[in-house]
Amino acid sequence: LTNNQAERDLRPYVIWRKLSYASQSHRGDLFRARITTLTETLKKQGHSAYDFLYRLIGATLDRNPSAMPTLFED
């Protein structure tokens, strides 16, 4: 539909927001924006969002900051 890469990247997010009738709170809006940013960043870096979130939640529950994954890992 467009040659603009930024618009193509935003399109799934806009459709998701429209189909779900947005959220009912400011916190919900923040969560959606943050999780979308995280997953798109990981996708562009060639990493699995599921694996990243799994390791992040595991390190948080174990209270082990040294096991926290970063977005800049190779």
Beta strands, then each sheet from edge to edge (+ up, - down):
end
